Protein backbone atom coordinates (compact mmCIF):
# COMPACT_ATOMS: atom_id res chain seq x y z
CA UNK A 1 0.00 0.00 0.00
CA UNK A 2 1.58 3.24 -1.15
CA UNK A 3 0.30 5.34 1.76
CA UNK A 4 1.88 3.28 4.56
CA UNK A 5 5.40 4.00 5.81
CA UNK A 6 7.59 2.67 8.62
CA UNK A 7 10.11 4.74 10.58
CA UNK A 8 12.42 3.99 13.49
CA UNK A 9 11.87 5.33 17.01
CA UNK A 10 14.95 5.65 19.25
CA UNK A 11 14.29 4.80 22.91
CA UNK A 12 17.93 4.88 24.01
CA UNK A 13 20.13 1.94 24.95
CA UNK A 14 21.11 -0.43 27.75
CA UNK A 15 24.09 -2.60 28.66
CA UNK A 16 23.39 -6.33 28.46
CA UNK A 17 25.63 -7.99 31.06
CA UNK A 18 28.16 -10.62 30.04
CA UNK A 19 26.15 -13.50 31.52
CA UNK A 20 23.32 -12.75 29.07
CA UNK A 21 25.28 -12.26 25.85
CA UNK A 22 26.79 -15.70 25.43
CA UNK A 23 30.10 -14.07 24.47
CA UNK A 24 31.68 -13.54 27.89
CA UNK A 25 31.60 -9.75 27.52
CA UNK A 26 28.93 -7.12 28.05
CA UNK A 27 27.22 -5.61 25.01
CA UNK A 28 25.55 -2.22 24.54
CA UNK A 29 22.26 -2.57 22.66
CA UNK A 30 19.94 0.04 21.19
CA UNK A 31 16.28 -0.04 22.14
CA UNK A 32 14.26 0.62 19.01
CA UNK A 33 10.58 0.91 18.29
CA UNK A 34 8.88 1.44 14.97
CA UNK A 35 6.17 3.86 13.93
CA UNK A 36 3.76 2.75 11.22
CA UNK A 37 2.32 5.80 9.51
CA UNK A 38 -1.05 4.40 8.43
CA UNK A 39 -4.01 6.25 6.87
CA UNK A 40 -6.24 4.80 9.59
CA UNK A 41 -4.02 6.18 12.36
CA UNK A 42 -0.47 5.72 13.61
CA UNK A 43 0.54 2.32 14.97
CA UNK A 44 3.49 2.06 17.37
CA UNK A 45 5.48 -1.15 17.73
CA UNK A 46 7.04 -1.15 21.24
CA UNK A 47 7.18 1.78 23.63
CA UNK A 48 10.61 1.77 25.26
CA UNK A 49 12.09 0.94 28.64
CA UNK A 50 10.14 0.85 31.87
CA UNK A 51 11.45 1.55 35.35
CA UNK A 52 11.40 -0.81 38.29
CA UNK A 53 13.67 -1.63 41.27
CA UNK A 54 16.76 -3.47 40.13
CA UNK A 55 16.40 -2.73 36.43
CA UNK A 56 18.74 0.25 36.36
CA UNK A 57 21.46 -1.47 38.39
CA UNK A 58 21.33 -4.55 36.17
CA UNK A 59 21.06 -2.97 32.71
CA UNK A 60 22.31 0.62 33.18
CA UNK A 61 19.73 2.00 30.73
CA UNK A 62 19.85 5.41 29.11
CA UNK A 63 16.22 6.10 28.35
CA UNK A 64 14.57 8.38 25.83
CA UNK A 65 11.05 9.00 27.13
CA UNK A 66 8.18 7.98 24.87
CA UNK A 67 6.94 11.51 24.21
CA UNK A 68 10.43 12.74 23.37
CA UNK A 69 11.16 9.75 21.14
CA UNK A 70 7.92 10.23 19.21
CA UNK A 71 8.49 13.98 18.90
CA UNK A 72 11.77 13.24 17.11
CA UNK A 73 9.67 11.57 14.39
CA UNK A 74 7.19 14.45 14.26
CA UNK A 75 4.50 12.49 16.12
CA UNK A 76 2.47 13.26 19.24
CA UNK A 77 1.25 10.80 21.85
CA UNK A 78 -2.37 11.55 20.97
CA UNK A 79 -1.76 10.49 17.37
CA UNK A 80 -1.13 6.85 18.30
CA UNK A 81 -4.14 4.68 17.44
CA UNK A 82 -2.74 1.25 18.33
CA UNK A 83 0.26 -0.25 20.11
CA UNK A 84 1.78 -3.63 19.31
CA UNK A 85 4.35 -5.03 21.73
CA UNK A 86 6.57 -7.68 20.15
CA UNK A 87 6.70 -9.07 23.69
CA UNK A 88 6.22 -7.73 27.19
CA UNK A 89 9.69 -7.54 28.75
CA UNK A 90 10.47 -4.21 30.43
CA UNK A 91 12.41 -2.81 27.46
CA UNK A 92 9.51 -3.20 25.02
CA UNK A 93 6.42 -2.09 26.94
CA UNK A 94 7.84 0.53 29.29
CA UNK A 95 5.90 3.42 27.77
CA UNK A 96 2.54 1.67 27.49
CA UNK A 97 1.18 3.51 30.52
CA UNK A 98 1.77 6.83 28.74
CA UNK A 99 -0.77 5.67 26.17
CA UNK A 100 -3.55 4.67 28.56
CA UNK A 101 -6.75 4.03 26.66
CA UNK A 102 -4.95 3.06 23.45
CA UNK A 103 -5.55 -0.59 22.45
CA UNK A 104 -2.45 -2.76 22.92
CA UNK A 105 -2.15 -5.98 20.89
CA UNK A 106 -0.34 -8.94 22.46
CA UNK A 107 -0.57 -12.69 22.19
CA UNK A 108 -2.69 -14.35 24.87
CA UNK A 109 0.23 -16.63 25.79
CA UNK A 110 2.49 -13.61 26.29
CA UNK A 111 0.01 -11.88 28.56
CA UNK A 112 -0.27 -15.02 30.67
CA UNK A 113 3.50 -15.08 31.10
CA UNK A 114 3.69 -11.36 31.87
CA UNK A 115 1.25 -11.84 34.74
CA UNK A 116 2.93 -14.88 36.30
CA UNK A 117 6.65 -15.00 35.46
CA UNK A 118 9.38 -13.23 37.42
CA UNK A 119 11.06 -12.36 34.10
CA UNK A 120 8.37 -9.72 33.55
CA UNK A 121 7.14 -6.62 35.33
CA UNK A 122 3.38 -7.07 35.46
CA UNK A 123 2.86 -3.46 36.55
CA UNK A 124 4.04 -2.29 33.12
CA UNK A 125 1.35 -4.42 31.46
CA UNK A 126 -1.73 -4.11 33.68
CA UNK A 127 -1.35 -0.41 34.43
CA UNK A 128 -4.31 1.92 35.04
CA UNK A 129 -6.12 2.55 31.77
CA UNK A 130 -4.62 -0.47 30.00
CA UNK A 131 -6.72 -1.69 27.05
CA UNK A 132 -5.31 -5.09 26.15
CA UNK A 133 -6.36 -6.82 22.94
CA UNK A 134 -5.51 -10.50 23.27
CA UNK A 135 -4.56 -12.33 20.08
CA UNK A 136 -4.45 -16.05 19.44
CA UNK A 137 -2.25 -16.35 16.37
CA UNK A 138 -2.17 -14.19 13.26
CA UNK A 139 -4.36 -11.12 13.01
CA UNK A 140 -4.70 -8.23 10.57
CA UNK A 141 -5.10 -5.27 12.90
CA UNK A 142 -5.42 -2.72 10.09
CA UNK A 143 -5.39 -2.97 6.29
CA UNK A 144 -1.85 -3.89 5.29
CA UNK A 145 -0.71 -4.56 8.87
CA UNK A 146 -0.50 -8.22 9.94
CA UNK A 147 0.64 -9.57 13.31
CA UNK A 148 2.39 -12.97 13.08
CA UNK A 149 3.46 -15.09 16.07
CA UNK A 150 7.23 -15.67 16.11
CA UNK A 151 7.85 -17.51 19.40
CA UNK A 152 11.33 -18.23 20.65
CA UNK A 153 12.72 -15.36 22.68
CA UNK A 154 9.45 -15.66 24.60
CA UNK A 155 6.56 -18.04 24.05
CA UNK A 156 4.30 -15.19 22.94
CA UNK A 157 6.71 -13.15 20.84
CA UNK A 158 5.16 -11.66 17.70
CA UNK A 159 6.31 -9.76 14.63
CA UNK A 160 4.49 -7.16 12.55
CA UNK A 161 4.27 -7.38 8.76
CA UNK A 162 3.60 -4.09 6.96
CA UNK A 163 2.78 -3.78 3.26
CA UNK A 164 4.20 -0.48 1.98
CA UNK A 165 4.63 1.08 -1.43
CA UNK A 166 8.30 0.04 -1.31
CA UNK A 167 7.52 -3.59 -0.54
CA UNK A 168 6.83 -5.59 2.58
CA UNK A 169 8.57 -4.57 5.81
CA UNK A 170 8.73 -6.98 8.74
CA UNK A 171 9.29 -5.59 12.21
CA UNK A 172 10.75 -8.71 13.79
CA UNK A 173 11.35 -7.26 17.25
CA UNK A 174 13.54 -9.63 19.24
CA UNK A 175 12.80 -12.72 17.19
CA UNK A 176 16.58 -12.53 16.78
CA UNK A 177 19.03 -10.46 18.80
CA UNK A 178 20.46 -8.96 15.63
CA UNK A 179 20.31 -9.05 11.83
CA UNK A 180 23.33 -11.35 11.63
CA UNK A 181 21.49 -14.05 13.57
CA UNK A 182 18.50 -13.71 11.25
CA UNK A 183 20.82 -14.03 8.25
CA UNK A 184 22.31 -17.18 9.75
CA UNK A 185 18.88 -18.78 10.09
CA UNK A 186 17.85 -17.82 6.56
CA UNK A 187 21.04 -19.28 5.09
CA UNK A 188 20.84 -22.30 7.36
CA UNK A 189 17.34 -23.00 6.08
CA UNK A 190 18.62 -22.81 2.50
CA UNK A 191 21.57 -25.07 3.20
CA UNK A 192 19.73 -27.49 5.45
CA UNK A 193 21.98 -26.63 8.39
CA UNK A 194 20.92 -25.95 11.95
CA UNK A 195 17.39 -25.58 13.28
CA UNK A 196 15.78 -22.39 11.96
CA UNK A 197 12.59 -21.46 13.82
CA UNK A 198 9.46 -23.10 12.37
CA UNK A 199 7.83 -19.76 11.62
CA UNK A 200 10.70 -18.56 9.42
CA UNK A 201 9.12 -20.03 6.28
CA UNK A 202 5.96 -18.03 7.00
CA UNK A 203 7.87 -14.74 7.20
CA UNK A 204 9.93 -15.42 4.08
CA UNK A 205 6.79 -16.41 2.16
CA UNK A 206 5.58 -12.84 2.69
CA UNK A 207 8.50 -11.67 0.49
CA UNK A 208 10.03 -9.08 2.82
CA UNK A 209 12.14 -6.30 1.34
CA UNK A 210 13.40 -5.30 4.79
CA UNK A 211 13.42 -6.95 8.21
CA UNK A 212 13.89 -4.68 11.23
CA UNK A 213 14.92 -5.52 14.79
CA UNK A 214 14.41 -4.12 18.27
CA UNK A 215 18.05 -4.26 19.39
CA UNK A 216 20.01 -3.76 16.16
CA UNK A 217 20.32 -0.75 13.88
CA UNK A 218 21.24 -3.11 11.04
CA UNK A 219 18.50 -4.06 8.57
CA UNK A 220 18.19 -7.46 6.85
CA UNK A 221 17.53 -7.37 3.11
CA UNK A 222 17.17 -10.35 0.76
N, C-alpha and C positions, 0 to 999 in steps of 0.2 A: 504494500500500500504506500503510495507516494507521499502521503501526508503524515506518516509516522517516522519519528527520529529517536535515536537513543544517544544520550550523552552521559559522561562519567560525572559522579559526585564524589568529592574528596572529603573523607571524614577523618583524616589524620593517619596515624600509624601506631603500632605497638611493637614491643620486643618479645618475640616468642623465645622462651628460655630453652637452653640446650637440650633439656630432657624431653622436649616436645618436637624437636626438629628432626631427629633421627640422624643428625650429622655430627653431634658432639659439640657444636658451637651454637650460640644464640643467633637469631636471625631477625632483622627488622622487616616488618611487613606493612604495606599500605592497607588501609581499610577503605574500600571503595563501594559505593552504591551506584545505581544507574537510574537515570530519569528517562522515562518513556514519554515523549511529547506526542500525545494522542488526541485526535479531534474530539473524542468523547470526554477528555479530561486527563490531566497528568497522572501517570502511574509511577510510583517510586519503588524500586527494588532495594531493600535494606535501608536502615535508618541510622547506622553508626553505633558507637560504643556507649553502653550504659555504665553507670557507676554503682558500685557495691563494695562493702568491706572486703579487703583482700585483693580485689582486682588490680588496683593501681600498683600495689607492691609486687604483684606477680608479673604483670605485663608492661608496666611503665608506659601507659598510653599517653599519647599527645592528641587530644581530641579536637576536632572541629565540630562545633555544635550544629545541630540539624538546620536551624534557621540560617546560620552563616554559610553553611555548605550549599544550601539551596540558592541563597542569594548570589553566590558566585556563578551560578548557571542562569541567573535572571529569573528565578522562580520564587514565589512566596509559599509559605506554609499552607495558606488557604486555597492554593491552586491544586493541591494534591487530592485526587479523587479516590485512588486506591493505593494500598501498600501491599507488596508481596515480600515476605521474608524468605530467603532461600532456606534458612533454618533459624532456630531461635536461641542460639548462643548469644552471650552478652554483646559481642562485637557486630551483630547484625540487626538486632532489634532495639538497641539502646535509645533510639529517638522515637519509638512508637508512641510513648505517652504524650509527646508534643503534638501528636496528630489524633488526639482523642476524638472519637466520633467518626473517624475515617475507617471504612472497612479494611481489614487486614486478612489476606489470604495465606493460609498455612495448611499443611497436610494434617489430618486428624491424628495420625501416628506421632507427628512431631509435637503437637500440642499436648498429647498424653505424656510424652517424655518431659517436656518443659515443666509440667506440673508435678512431676514425681522424682526426677533424677537430680542428684546433687551437681551434675555438670551444667545445670541451667540456673538462671535466676528468675524464678516464677513471677516475681514482682514486676519484671520488665514486660511480661506477657499479659498478665491479668491486672493491669493497672486501671484506675478509675477512668471510665469512658471508653474502655476497649470494646471494639466491635469486631469480633473474630469470625471469619468465614471459613469453616472447616471444609477441606477438600478431601475426597477419597479418590486419588488418581488424577488423570489429566482433566483439565478444565480450560475452556476458552473464557477468559474473564472480560474480554472486550474484543471487538473485531480485530483480527490480526495479532492478538496477544494470547498465547497458549502457555499454560503452566504444565510442566511435565515432571513427574517424580524422578529423581536421580539419587536414590539412596546410596549410602556408603559412608560419607563423613558422619552423618547421623541417619537414623532409620527413616526420618521424614524429610530429608533434604529434597529440594525441588529446584528446577531451573525454569527460566522464562524464555520463551521463543517468540521473537518479534518479527513480523513481516514488514519490511520497509521498502522504499523505492529503490534502495541500493542492494537489495537482497535480504536474506534472512539473517538476523542477529540472534545469537543465543547467549543469554546472561546465565552462565553456568555456576555462579556463586562460588562455593567451596566444594564443588563436585571433585575438583582437583586443587591442590595447594597452589599450583602455578601452571602456566601454559606449557612448559616443558613436560610436565607429567601427563597432561592431556595428549600432547604429541606422541609420547611414548605409548600410550594406550591405543591411539589410532593406528600407529605403525605396527604395534604388536598384533592388533586384530588382523591387519593385512597380511602379516607374516606368519600368523598362527603361533605367536609366541606370547607367553604370559597369560594372565586372566583378566582381560578388559572387563569393565562392569557390564552387566547384561543389558543395561539401558543405552549403551553407547550406539548400538545399531539404530535405535529409534532416533537419537539426535542427529546422526549422520544422514539418515533417510530424509531429514527435513532440509538438506542441502544448505548448511550454514555457510555464509560468506565470512562471518566473523564469530568467534567465541570469546566471551569476556569473563573475567574472573574477579572475585572479591578481594583477593590478596596478592594480585600481580598486575602491574601496569602493562605487561606484555599481552598481546592479542594473538590468538590462534587464527590462522587463515589456511584454507585448503591448498 
